[in-house]
Every structure is written in structure tokens, then in C-alpha cells.
Amino acid sequence: MTLNLHPRFAAYFSMEIALEPAMPTYAGGLGILAGDTLRAAADMGLPIVGITLLHRKGYFEQHLDATGNQTESPSVWSPEAVLQPTGVRAKVRIDGRTVQIRAWQYLIRGVGGHVIPVYLLDTALPENSPFDQALTDQLYGGDEHYRLCQEVVLGIGGVEMLHELGHHHLLTYHMNEGHSSLLTLAILDRHLQGRPAEQVTAEDLAFLHKKCVFTTHTPVPAGFDQFPGDLVRQVLGPERLATLERMNGLSGDVLNMTYLGLRGSHYINGVAMQHGEVSRGMFPEYPIHAITNGVHAATWTSPAFQQLYDKHIPEWRRDNNYLRYAIGITLGEIHAAHEHAKRALLDTIKEKTGVALDPAIFTIGFARRAATYKRADFLFSDIDRLKWMARHVGPFQVIYGGKAHPRDEPAKNMIRRVFEVMATVKELVRVVYVENYEMRWAQLLTSGVDLWLNTPQRPHEASGTSGMKAALNGVPSFSVPDGWWIEGHVESATGWDIGHEEVPDVPTEEIASLYDKLEHRILPMFYGRQRSYLEVMRHAIALNGSFFNAQRMMAQYVMNAYFSGRPGMSVQQILEEVRRPEAPVPESPIRSAAN
Ligand SMILES: *Cc1c(COP(=O)(O)O)cnc(C)c1O
């Protein structure tokens, strides 16, 4: 079979991409978003490519002992079994050495058969030193030197690899967060064709800007990758450094990857309306737009709801807008599909943990990376009141999941705290913490619980996406008004707010709001007014599932970012523009990511 992977108009760079459950090439929301973006692009027939690192040892496997102490081990997987070698090599200079890179290929096949290749860069080659061989092993592992070297492989190596693969005329390079910002340097250097850095002109920089799009995901400066100047000099070498300086790529004597991405791009966006605003406050000198995140609908919809949508709105896979018409699905069918998803979740919990949860009991879910700002233990702020509610208002049970970064002690303590409370409330409230939260668990949890809880400290949640997955499955959110929820929240219609967007977030008031609503609105509705609860579920799908999906997001990137500067041009015309004689790409069998 001939597979034409040319021409392509955009390359999407991300340090992590969640391609499928068997590939531990992601840590959390950022990687899931990257995978969902490319899956949606495949469904929409968009000719783009993805670039990431191979991560031979993944992020890590989480182990939790009986008191919630987390330990880690490498994720073992075999890239050779799931990926195709391209046979193509590129090289980069790191610490004065030449590092060889090869690319593995993963193909995402969209709903209409369109294929998007993802290239996973790998330095584990015998020609490389042992240190260099390990550069594409571990996601977010090692020290800052290791990280900077990885980012050279991703950003500079990625651009070189795309050229070696024959993608010479890409119109857009999209940086999903700052880890890949060094691609700006590689693009400019190639454009200079050997001219020295002193000769960089305004036109050269304009050429670069026109090609680059930057998406920031971090609303707090502490989240930016930064490297001291000495380290940058050592790793990049004098020529690259000269170009970097010429681009104004250093901030003082620091390489700040967010600033580098901002400076090199013509289009910059945050990932929800509020995050755009927060980002404009942080970087007032840049025009920052917002495109709210979305999730890939078919990936995150449980089998029971997939069947239901296939029956009533069969177009939904091709066009997620049709989810708006879920409003016409009967409450009985929504109830039955949810029971199915809940059963699948509880069965898996029984099998993996031995804990038998009761399907008749109201079930709350909370699972995401264990970062302190997400406040996993917030529900346990007033344990006496929690117990009182379980006894007098209605029973409930809680399912947790999430990994703490191996060096994030406060996050690890937060997990221990959940375990501590688990033990003290166990007579009245069953609490389960599932180990090693990843894609499969996320699919089960976001679809199988009755309520999706989200308690970030405002305004730290740039967007958040797990509540969107829940919405696709008719699971309402109960969330602090932060990130996407500011846009998705309609009180008692799509879910419930914790605290209020209009008033500052005082923790005591948020806690009061959390308990008051659980006691007076949510539990009574679930147990006493089932039809009303099912109405909320249906609205979560029709109002939020139809909007907070990756197809809508991708369409916005195309219209606002990729095609900006080319108003009125169609995808077809853009492709004409990039169609040139190109190097042949090695053929390989198609591996499908769509399920
Ligand atoms: C969706 C997802 C996340 C993101 O959760 P947030 O609540 O948006 O932080 C993290 N981890 C996994 C495995 C996911 O599937």
C-alpha cells in the first residue's frame, strides 16, 4: 500500500504525547492533550505531523504502600513492538559532541481514514555515548543538564529530522508548551544557510515568526523551564548561542523557554479564556490569544455511550457538533448507559484493589496528576462534617488516582494525607486510591463516577481537561471556577461551582460552598430527584461535550493560528502552496490509533 505522507502544512511539537494506553510516553494532561489534538486532526483530515521523544523508560510506574507512600519504577515497554522504524537519521550538537538521532513512526488513522504520522525521536544508538543514548529515556527525569539536552533533541533535532524526512516546506511549527522552543533556533539557523549570526536581519526574524505558533499552558512563572547561561553555552556551543543571542533569546543570563517561544512566534495562545487573560498579565508585551482546550470525543467516551451516540447521532464521530443533539436522547437511555460505565469502573476496582464499592451509592471521582495546587485533600477539609453528611444526608464513596512527580515531596505528602483520612472515615465513607493512574484508568474513572470533583487553587488551572472527558459521559463537574469550567459551568445544569467566580477565593468560603452544595443540592438531587440529576447529566453532554472537544479546538487553531496571515485560503490552497518535489518517505504498514 502506498501511503502518501506529503505534503504537510504543520508540525506539532510536544515533549509528551499520549498515543495509546500501551505507550507510557506521557505524564498527564499536557500529553493527553497533545494526543487528542493529533487524533482530532486525523479525524478532520488535516495534513500535519507530530514530533516527540521516544521515552523508552516512560514517565514512571507508581507504587503506593498501605499508608500512601509513593515509590517509582521505570515503565517498561517495547517501542520495537508498537512502532515502525523510519530508517531516517538526523544529528545535533550537544556539549560539543555530535549526537545521532533516529525516528520511529506511529500512525494515527482518523475516522475517515486520513493518516497522521507521529515521529518519536530516539538517541539509543551504539554510535552515541552512554549519556547521549539515555537522552530519550525518561520523561521529566534527571537534572537540568539532562533536561536541556533533551530539549535540544526535541527542538533542534526535531526540525532536522523533519527535513531528513522530506518535510522541507512546512508552513507552521506549533510548540505545545516551552519544551520545544529551541525549534525556533533551528529554523532560523537553517534559514541563514551559513550566514553568521551578526548578519541576522529583521526579515530573517520575520520569516521565523511567520512559521511559529506557541501555546502556553502554565499560569505560574515557577512552571517555566529555565536554564542558566553557562549551561546553555556549554550545551549549545558558541555558534548556536550567537544566533540565540541575536534572536534576543536569552533573558538576562537565563534561557527561559517560555520567553523563547513567545519571542519566536507570530501567534501565541493560552488554553482557556481566563488563562489567556492571566497570560496577558504575565507577558503584557505580547499579543496573547486564547483557544480553550478540548478532548478527543471517541477516545474518552465509554463503550456504552459510544453505542448510544452511534444509535441516535451517528455523525458524532466525524463531527462532534452533533453531540449537541444528545439533548434528544431519553433520560432512561442515559441512565442505562451510565449504569454500564459505573459497573465497568467498579468491576475493575474490585479486580485491581479488592475493594467492593456499591453501585447504588453516590460515587465521587478525583484523579489527575498529584500537584499540590490541585488540592486532592480539599474534600477532607472538615472530616466531621463529611461523616455527618454520609450518615444523615446520603451515603457516598470516593475514588482517587494520580501520580506525584518523583521529586515533589509536598505532592507525595498530599497522597499520604488522602490515605490517612481514608483510614479514619472508612466506617462511613469508602475511599479508594487507584495506583498508577494513566489513560485506561482515566477512561474508566471519568465515565464511571457520578460526580467529577475538581478543586484547584485559582487561577492555577490553565484549563484542565478531565472534566471535559466526564462531560462526554454525562458526568457533571463539581469544580472551583477555574480554567475551562468558567466557560462550561451552568449552575445546576451542567454541574456545580465550588465558591464563586465573582468573589475572591477564600479557602474557608470554598470549603463551606463545597459542603453546603453537597449537602443541600447534590446528594438530595441524586437520591431524591433522580430525573433532575439525569437532566444535569444530559446537559453536560449536550452543552459541554459538544463544545469542549478537540475537533472544535483544532478548527480554532486552523482558523486563528495556522492560517493567520493567509486569510481566505482553504486547506487545499495551503497545500498547493507547500506542494513541492519532496524526498520520498519510507513506506510502512499503517498502525491505527483510533478504536
Ligand atoms: C485527562 C488526564 C489528565 C488531566 O487531568 P486534569 O484534571 O485536567 O488535570 C491527567 N492524567 C491523565 C491520565 C488523564 O487522562
The ligand as an ORCA input file, in Angstrom:
! r2SCAN-3c Opt
* xyz 0 1
  C      -7.099     13.798     31.302
  C      -5.954     13.310     32.095
  C      -5.261     14.182     32.948
  C      -5.635     15.640     33.086
  O      -6.460     15.841     34.205
  P      -6.765     17.327     34.716
  O      -7.881     17.181     35.653
  O      -7.115     18.116     33.517
  O      -5.534     17.794     35.357
  C      -4.201     13.682     33.683
  N      -3.836     12.387     33.591
  C      -4.475     11.526     32.785
  C      -4.026     10.106     32.728
  C      -5.556     11.956     32.016
  O      -6.186     11.092     31.196
*
